[in-house]
Amino acid sequence: MKKVILISILVTLFLPISAQTYFKDFKAGESNFQQKKYVDAIENFTKVIEAKKDHDRAFNLRGLCYFELKDYAKAVADFTQASSIKEKEAEYHFNLGKANIELKDYPNAIAAFDKAIDRDKKMTEAYHLKIKAQMEAKMFMDAVSTGEKILSIDKNATSYYLLGVAQDSSNLFKEAA
């Protein structure tokens, strides 16, 4: 019984310290990220993740650091983890798609952009990058279809341009004109 009480007291004493430490590390990581000190930010976010294994934002921000350092494989791993922890967060899937494009893994990039779009129908940049991934994967008719969808949401120059390029690549010259 004394052991149980002792353990309870120790947990009560050290739990707030641990929470405060990981919160400080998270804030330091955000600050380092904003200052483009990506290596330092990675260290901060790694400490947060060690303290709290399901901290989706720490995984996402560490992934962004890796992305900025052009370590796309590690970025993919962190974005995958963040999106599995918080499945409904469109930004995490979007970031995963961007990192997969850099690795020239177009099928996984397209799948990630599909999830981002499914969670945020107005995320126009996800549509744009999905079209680019489809074009790189030589999926021209799929790119045309995606281009037509984006125009129902956002009629801007980039959307029209990407649709035109997709139509041209699909030999739909009349439509592209």
PyRosetta script that sets phi, psi and omega in degrees:
from pyrosetta import init, pose_from_sequence

init()
pose = pose_from_sequence("MKKVILISILVTLFLPISAQTYFKDFKAGESNFQQKKYVDAIENFTKVIEAKKDHDRAFNLRGLCYFELKDYAKAVADFTQASSIKEKEAEYHFNLGKANIELKDYPNAIAAFDKAIDRDKKMTEAYHLKIKAQMEAKMFMDAVSTGEKILSIDKNATSYYLLGVAQDSSNLFKEAA")
pose.set_psi(1, -39.7)
pose.set_omega(1, 179.8)
pose.set_phi(2, -63.8)
pose.set_psi(2, -35.6)
pose.set_omega(2, 178.5)
pose.set_phi(3, -64.2)
pose.set_psi(3, -41.3)
pose.set_omega(3, 179.7)
pose.set_phi(4, -62.9)
pose.set_psi(4, -43.6)
pose.set_omega(4, 179.2)
pose.set_phi(5, -65.2)
pose.set_psi(5, -43.6)
pose.set_omega(5, 179.6)
pose.set_phi(6, -61.9)
pose.set_psi(6, -45.0)
pose.set_omega(6, 178.4)
pose.set_phi(7, -62.7)
pose.set_psi(7, -41.7)
pose.set_omega(7, 178.8)
pose.set_phi(8, -61.1)
pose.set_psi(8, -42.2)
pose.set_omega(8, 179.5)
pose.set_phi(9, -65.2)
pose.set_psi(9, -44.8)
pose.set_omega(9, 180.0)
pose.set_phi(10, -62.6)
pose.set_psi(10, -43.6)
pose.set_omega(10, 178.5)
pose.set_phi(11, -62.1)
pose.set_psi(11, -43.3)
pose.set_omega(11, 179.9)
pose.set_phi(12, -62.7)
pose.set_psi(12, -37.3)
pose.set_omega(12, -179.5)
pose.set_phi(13, -72.8)
pose.set_psi(13, -40.6)
pose.set_omega(13, -172.3)
pose.set_phi(14, -92.1)
pose.set_psi(14, -20.1)
pose.set_omega(14, -179.5)
pose.set_phi(15, -61.9)
pose.set_psi(15, -47.9)
pose.set_omega(15, 178.4)
pose.set_phi(16, -62.4)
pose.set_psi(16, -35.2)
pose.set_omega(16, 179.0)
pose.set_phi(17, -63.9)
pose.set_psi(17, -44.3)
pose.set_omega(17, 179.2)
pose.set_phi(18, -61.7)
pose.set_psi(18, -44.1)
pose.set_omega(18, -179.8)
pose.set_phi(19, -64.3)
pose.set_psi(19, -42.0)
pose.set_omega(19, 179.1)
pose.set_phi(20, -64.8)
pose.set_psi(20, -39.8)
pose.set_omega(20, -179.2)
pose.set_phi(21, -63.2)
pose.set_psi(21, -48.0)
pose.set_omega(21, -177.7)
pose.set_phi(22, -68.9)
pose.set_psi(22, -30.1)
pose.set_omega(22, 176.3)
pose.set_phi(23, -67.0)
pose.set_psi(23, -41.6)
pose.set_omega(23, 177.5)
pose.set_phi(24, -64.4)
pose.set_psi(24, -41.8)
pose.set_omega(24, 178.0)
pose.set_phi(25, -62.8)
pose.set_psi(25, -39.0)
pose.set_omega(25, 179.7)
pose.set_phi(26, -64.7)
pose.set_psi(26, -46.8)
pose.set_omega(26, 179.4)
pose.set_phi(27, -63.0)
pose.set_psi(27, -40.4)
pose.set_omega(27, 177.6)
pose.set_phi(28, -64.2)
pose.set_psi(28, -39.4)
pose.set_omega(28, 177.4)
pose.set_phi(29, -62.7)
pose.set_psi(29, -44.0)
pose.set_omega(29, 177.3)
pose.set_phi(30, -60.7)
pose.set_psi(30, -43.9)
pose.set_omega(30, 179.6)
pose.set_phi(31, -63.1)
pose.set_psi(31, -46.2)
pose.set_omega(31, 178.7)
pose.set_phi(32, -63.1)
pose.set_psi(32, -38.4)
pose.set_omega(32, 178.3)
pose.set_phi(33, -62.5)
pose.set_psi(33, -45.9)
pose.set_omega(33, -180.0)
pose.set_phi(34, -63.3)
pose.set_psi(34, -30.5)
pose.set_omega(34, 178.8)
pose.set_phi(35, -88.5)
pose.set_psi(35, 6.1)
pose.set_omega(35, 179.4)
pose.set_phi(36, 63.0)
pose.set_psi(36, 28.6)
pose.set_omega(36, 173.9)
pose.set_phi(37, -95.5)
pose.set_psi(37, 72.4)
pose.set_omega(37, -169.0)
pose.set_phi(38, -67.1)
pose.set_psi(38, -37.5)
pose.set_omega(38, -180.0)
pose.set_phi(39, -64.6)
pose.set_psi(39, -43.7)
pose.set_omega(39, 177.7)
pose.set_phi(40, -64.7)
pose.set_psi(40, -40.8)
pose.set_omega(40, 179.4)
pose.set_phi(41, -63.1)
pose.set_psi(41, -39.9)
pose.set_omega(41, 177.8)
pose.set_phi(42, -59.3)
pose.set_psi(42, -43.1)
pose.set_omega(42, 178.3)
pose.set_phi(43, -61.0)
pose.set_psi(43, -43.5)
pose.set_omega(43, 179.2)
pose.set_phi(44, -62.6)
pose.set_psi(44, -48.8)
pose.set_omega(44, -177.6)
pose.set_phi(45, -67.7)
pose.set_psi(45, -30.9)
pose.set_omega(45, 176.4)
pose.set_phi(46, -64.4)
pose.set_psi(46, -40.5)
pose.set_omega(46, 176.9)
pose.set_phi(47, -63.1)
pose.set_psi(47, -40.3)
pose.set_omega(47, 178.1)
pose.set_phi(48, -61.5)
pose.set_psi(48, -46.4)
pose.set_omega(48, -178.0)
pose.set_phi(49, -64.9)
pose.set_psi(49, -37.1)
pose.set_omega(49, 177.1)
pose.set_phi(50, -63.9)
pose.set_psi(50, -35.2)
pose.set_omega(50, 179.8)
pose.set_phi(51, -80.4)
pose.set_psi(51, -32.0)
pose.set_omega(51, -175.9)
pose.set_phi(52, -141.3)
pose.set_psi(52, 95.1)
pose.set_omega(52, -171.6)
pose.set_phi(53, -64.2)
pose.set_psi(53, -15.7)
pose.set_omega(53, -177.9)
pose.set_phi(54, -111.5)
pose.set_psi(54, 29.9)
pose.set_omega(54, -178.9)
pose.set_phi(55, -85.2)
pose.set_psi(55, 89.4)
pose.set_omega(55, -174.6)
pose.set_phi(56, -58.5)
pose.set_psi(56, -40.4)
pose.set_omega(56, -178.1)
pose.set_phi(57, -66.2)
pose.set_psi(57, -36.2)
pose.set_omega(57, 178.1)
pose.set_phi(58, -65.7)
pose.set_psi(58, -41.5)
pose.set_omega(58, 176.8)
pose.set_phi(59, -62.5)
pose.set_psi(59, -43.8)
pose.set_omega(59, -178.6)
pose.set_phi(60, -64.3)
pose.set_psi(60, -46.2)
pose.set_omega(60, -178.8)
pose.set_phi(61, -67.6)
pose.set_psi(61, -37.6)
pose.set_omega(61, 176.1)
pose.set_phi(62, -65.2)
pose.set_psi(62, -37.9)
pose.set_omega(62, 175.7)
pose.set_phi(63, -60.8)
pose.set_psi(63, -40.0)
pose.set_omega(63, 177.5)
pose.set_phi(64, -64.5)
pose.set_psi(64, -36.4)
pose.set_omega(64, 176.2)
pose.set_phi(65, -62.8)
pose.set_psi(65, -47.8)
pose.set_omega(65, 178.4)
pose.set_phi(66, -60.6)
pose.set_psi(66, -39.4)
pose.set_omega(66, 179.0)
pose.set_phi(67, -60.3)
pose.set_psi(67, -46.5)
pose.set_omega(67, -180.0)
pose.set_phi(68, -63.9)
pose.set_psi(68, -30.1)
pose.set_omega(68, 177.7)
pose.set_phi(69, -86.8)
pose.set_psi(69, 4.1)
pose.set_omega(69, 178.4)
pose.set_phi(70, 64.9)
pose.set_psi(70, 26.0)
pose.set_omega(70, 173.3)
pose.set_phi(71, -98.2)
pose.set_psi(71, 75.9)
pose.set_omega(71, -169.7)
pose.set_phi(72, -68.6)
pose.set_psi(72, -31.2)
pose.set_omega(72, 179.1)
pose.set_phi(73, -64.6)
pose.set_psi(73, -43.1)
pose.set_omega(73, 177.6)
pose.set_phi(74, -69.1)
pose.set_psi(74, -35.1)
pose.set_omega(74, 176.8)
pose.set_phi(75, -61.8)
pose.set_psi(75, -45.2)
pose.set_omega(75, 178.6)
pose.set_phi(76, -58.7)
pose.set_psi(76, -44.3)
pose.set_omega(76, -179.5)
pose.set_phi(77, -59.9)
pose.set_psi(77, -44.7)
pose.set_omega(77, -179.3)
pose.set_phi(78, -70.8)
pose.set_psi(78, -41.0)
pose.set_omega(78, 178.1)
pose.set_phi(79, -65.5)
pose.set_psi(79, -36.1)
pose.set_omega(79, 176.8)
pose.set_phi(80, -62.9)
pose.set_psi(80, -44.4)
pose.set_omega(80, 179.4)
pose.set_phi(81, -64.6)
pose.set_psi(81, -45.1)
pose.set_omega(81, 179.4)
pose.set_phi(82, -60.1)
pose.set_psi(82, -44.1)
pose.set_omega(82, -177.9)
pose.set_phi(83, -72.5)
pose.set_psi(83, -23.7)
pose.set_omega(83, 175.9)
pose.set_phi(84, -78.9)
pose.set_psi(84, -29.2)
pose.set_omega(84, 177.1)
pose.set_phi(85, -73.5)
pose.set_psi(85, -45.0)
pose.set_omega(85, -178.6)
pose.set_phi(86, -126.1)
pose.set_psi(86, 80.6)
pose.set_omega(86, -173.1)
pose.set_phi(87, -57.1)
pose.set_psi(87, -30.9)
pose.set_omega(87, -173.4)
pose.set_phi(88, -85.6)
pose.set_psi(88, -1.0)
pose.set_omega(88, -177.2)
pose.set_phi(89, -83.1)
pose.set_psi(89, 106.5)
pose.set_omega(89, -176.9)
pose.set_phi(90, -59.8)
pose.set_psi(90, -38.7)
pose.set_omega(90, -177.1)
pose.set_phi(91, -58.3)
pose.set_psi(91, -38.6)
pose.set_omega(91, -177.9)
pose.set_phi(92, -66.4)
pose.set_psi(92, -41.1)
pose.set_omega(92, 178.3)
pose.set_phi(93, -67.7)
pose.set_psi(93, -39.1)
pose.set_omega(93, 177.6)
pose.set_phi(94, -60.0)
pose.set_psi(94, -48.3)
pose.set_omega(94, 179.2)
pose.set_phi(95, -61.7)
pose.set_psi(95, -38.6)
pose.set_omega(95, 177.2)
pose.set_phi(96, -61.9)
pose.set_psi(96, -42.1)
pose.set_omega(96, 177.6)
pose.set_phi(97, -61.7)
pose.set_psi(97, -43.7)
pose.set_omega(97, 179.3)
pose.set_phi(98, -61.1)
pose.set_psi(98, -43.6)
pose.set_omega(98, -179.7)
pose.set_phi(99, -66.4)
pose.set_psi(99, -37.9)
pose.set_omega(99, 178.2)
pose.set_phi(100, -66.2)
pose.set_psi(100, -35.0)
pose.set_omega(100, 175.4)
pose.set_phi(101, -60.3)
pose.set_psi(101, -43.6)
pose.set_omega(101, -179.5)
pose.set_phi(102, -62.4)
pose.set_psi(102, -30.3)
pose.set_omega(102, 177.1)
pose.set_phi(103, -86.4)
pose.set_psi(103, 1.9)
pose.set_omega(103, -177.6)
pose.set_phi(104, 60.3)
pose.set_psi(104, 29.4)
pose.set_omega(104, 176.0)
pose.set_phi(105, -97.9)
pose.set_psi(105, 75.2)
pose.set_omega(105, -172.2)
pose.set_phi(106, -66.0)
pose.set_psi(106, -39.9)
pose.set_omega(106, 178.2)
pose.set_phi(107, -59.5)
pose.set_psi(107, -42.9)
pose.set_omega(107, 178.5)
pose.set_phi(108, -71.9)
pose.set_psi(108, -32.1)
pose.set_omega(108, 175.4)
pose.set_phi(109, -63.3)
pose.set_psi(109, -47.0)
pose.set_omega(109, -179.9)
pose.set_phi(110, -61.0)
pose.set_psi(110, -43.7)
pose.set_omega(110, 179.2)
pose.set_phi(111, -61.5)
pose.set_psi(111, -41.1)
pose.set_omega(111, 179.1)
pose.set_phi(112, -66.5)
pose.set_psi(112, -42.3)
pose.set_omega(112, 177.9)
pose.set_phi(113, -65.1)
pose.set_psi(113, -36.3)
pose.set_omega(113, 175.6)
pose.set_phi(114, -58.7)
pose.set_psi(114, -43.3)
pose.set_omega(114, 179.1)
pose.set_phi(115, -66.5)
pose.set_psi(115, -40.3)
pose.set_omega(115, 178.3)
pose.set_phi(116, -62.0)
pose.set_psi(116, -45.7)
pose.set_omega(116, -179.8)
pose.set_phi(117, -65.3)
pose.set_psi(117, -39.2)
pose.set_omega(117, 178.7)
pose.set_phi(118, -60.5)
pose.set_psi(118, -33.8)
pose.set_omega(118, -178.3)
pose.set_phi(119, -88.5)
pose.set_psi(119, -23.3)
pose.set_omega(119, 178.4)
pose.set_phi(120, -144.7)
pose.set_psi(120, 92.8)
pose.set_omega(120, -174.5)
pose.set_phi(121, -62.2)
pose.set_psi(121, -18.7)
pose.set_omega(121, -177.7)
pose.set_phi(122, -101.1)
pose.set_psi(122, 12.4)
pose.set_omega(122, 179.1)
pose.set_phi(123, -79.6)
pose.set_psi(123, 83.2)
pose.set_omega(123, -172.8)
pose.set_phi(124, -62.7)
pose.set_psi(124, -35.0)
pose.set_omega(124, -179.3)
pose.set_phi(125, -63.4)
pose.set_psi(125, -31.3)
pose.set_omega(125, 177.1)
pose.set_phi(126, -66.0)
pose.set_psi(126, -40.0)
pose.set_omega(126, 176.1)
pose.set_phi(127, -62.7)
pose.set_psi(127, -46.1)
pose.set_omega(127, -178.0)
pose.set_phi(128, -60.0)
pose.set_psi(128, -46.9)
pose.set_omega(128, -179.3)
pose.set_phi(129, -71.1)
pose.set_psi(129, -30.6)
pose.set_omega(129, 175.4)
pose.set_phi(130, -63.3)
pose.set_psi(130, -42.4)
pose.set_omega(130, 177.6)
pose.set_phi(131, -60.3)
pose.set_psi(131, -45.4)
pose.set_omega(131, 179.7)
pose.set_phi(132, -60.9)
pose.set_psi(132, -41.6)
pose.set_omega(132, 178.2)
pose.set_phi(133, -65.1)
pose.set_psi(133, -40.8)
pose.set_omega(133, 178.2)
pose.set_phi(134, -64.2)
pose.set_psi(134, -38.6)
pose.set_omega(134, 178.4)
pose.set_phi(135, -65.0)
pose.set_psi(135, -44.7)
pose.set_omega(135, 178.7)
pose.set_phi(136, -62.4)
pose.set_psi(136, -33.2)
pose.set_omega(136, 179.6)
pose.set_phi(137, -85.1)
pose.set_psi(137, 5.8)
pose.set_omega(137, 179.9)
pose.set_phi(138, 62.1)
pose.set_psi(138, 30.1)
pose.set_omega(138, 177.5)
pose.set_phi(139, -99.5)
pose.set_psi(139, 64.5)
pose.set_omega(139, -169.3)
pose.set_phi(140, -64.3)
pose.set_psi(140, -43.3)
pose.set_omega(140, -179.2)
pose.set_phi(141, -67.7)
pose.set_psi(141, -34.4)
pose.set_omega(141, 174.7)
pose.set_phi(142, -65.1)
pose.set_psi(142, -38.6)
pose.set_omega(142, 177.6)
pose.set_phi(143, -64.2)
pose.set_psi(143, -38.9)
pose.set_omega(143, 176.6)
pose.set_phi(144, -61.6)
pose.set_psi(144, -46.0)
pose.set_omega(144, 179.9)
pose.set_phi(145, -60.4)
pose.set_psi(145, -44.7)
pose.set_omega(145, 177.8)
pose.set_phi(146, -63.8)
pose.set_psi(146, -40.4)
pose.set_omega(146, 178.2)
pose.set_phi(147, -61.9)
pose.set_psi(147, -38.5)
pose.set_omega(147, 178.0)
pose.set_phi(148, -67.8)
pose.set_psi(148, -36.8)
pose.set_omega(148, 178.5)
pose.set_phi(149, -64.6)
pose.set_psi(149, -43.5)
pose.set_omega(149, -177.9)
pose.set_phi(150, -64.5)
pose.set_psi(150, -32.9)
pose.set_omega(150, 179.8)
pose.set_phi(151, -67.5)
pose.set_psi(151, -23.7)
pose.set_omega(151, 176.2)
pose.set_phi(152, -75.0)
pose.set_psi(152, -15.3)
pose.set_omega(152, -179.0)
pose.set_phi(153, -104.9)
pose.set_psi(153, -42.8)
pose.set_omega(153, -172.1)
pose.set_phi(154, -146.8)
pose.set_psi(154, 107.4)
pose.set_omega(154, -179.4)
pose.set_phi(155, -94.7)
pose.set_psi(155, 83.3)
pose.set_omega(155, 177.1)
pose.set_phi(156, -124.0)
pose.set_psi(156, 173.5)
pose.set_omega(156, -174.3)
pose.set_phi(157, -60.3)
pose.set_psi(157, -41.1)
pose.set_omega(157, -179.1)
pose.set_phi(158, -63.0)
pose.set_psi(158, -43.0)
pose.set_omega(158, 180.0)
pose.set_phi(159, -63.1)
pose.set_psi(159, -44.9)
pose.set_omega(159, 178.3)
pose.set_phi(160, -63.9)
pose.set_psi(160, -42.0)
pose.set_omega(160, -179.8)
pose.set_phi(161, -60.7)
pose.set_psi(161, -49.8)
pose.set_omega(161, -178.4)
pose.set_phi(162, -63.6)
pose.set_psi(162, -38.2)
pose.set_omega(162, 176.4)
pose.set_phi(163, -63.5)
pose.set_psi(163, -44.0)
pose.set_omega(163, 179.3)
pose.set_phi(164, -61.3)
pose.set_psi(164, -42.0)
pose.set_omega(164, 178.3)
pose.set_phi(165, -64.2)
pose.set_psi(165, -42.5)
pose.set_omega(165, 179.1)
pose.set_phi(166, -64.0)
pose.set_psi(166, -41.8)
pose.set_omega(166, 178.9)
pose.set_phi(167, -65.2)
pose.set_psi(167, -42.7)
pose.set_omega(167, 178.3)
pose.set_phi(168, -61.2)
pose.set_psi(168, -43.7)
pose.set_omega(168, 179.6)
pose.set_phi(169, -66.4)
pose.set_psi(169, -24.1)
pose.set_omega(169, 178.8)
pose.set_phi(170, -91.7)
pose.set_psi(170, 8.7)
pose.set_omega(170, -177.5)
pose.set_phi(171, 63.2)
pose.set_psi(171, 27.6)
pose.set_omega(171, 175.0)
pose.set_phi(172, -97.4)
pose.set_psi(172, 64.4)
pose.set_omega(172, -171.4)
pose.set_phi(173, -64.4)
pose.set_psi(173, -37.7)
pose.set_omega(173, -179.1)
pose.set_phi(174, -63.0)
pose.set_psi(174, -44.0)
pose.set_omega(174, -179.8)
pose.set_phi(175, -70.1)
pose.set_psi(175, -33.0)
pose.set_omega(175, -177.1)
pose.set_phi(176, -72.5)
pose.set_psi(176, -22.0)
pose.set_omega(176, -175.7)
pose.set_phi(177, -73.9)
pose.dump_pdb("model.pdb")
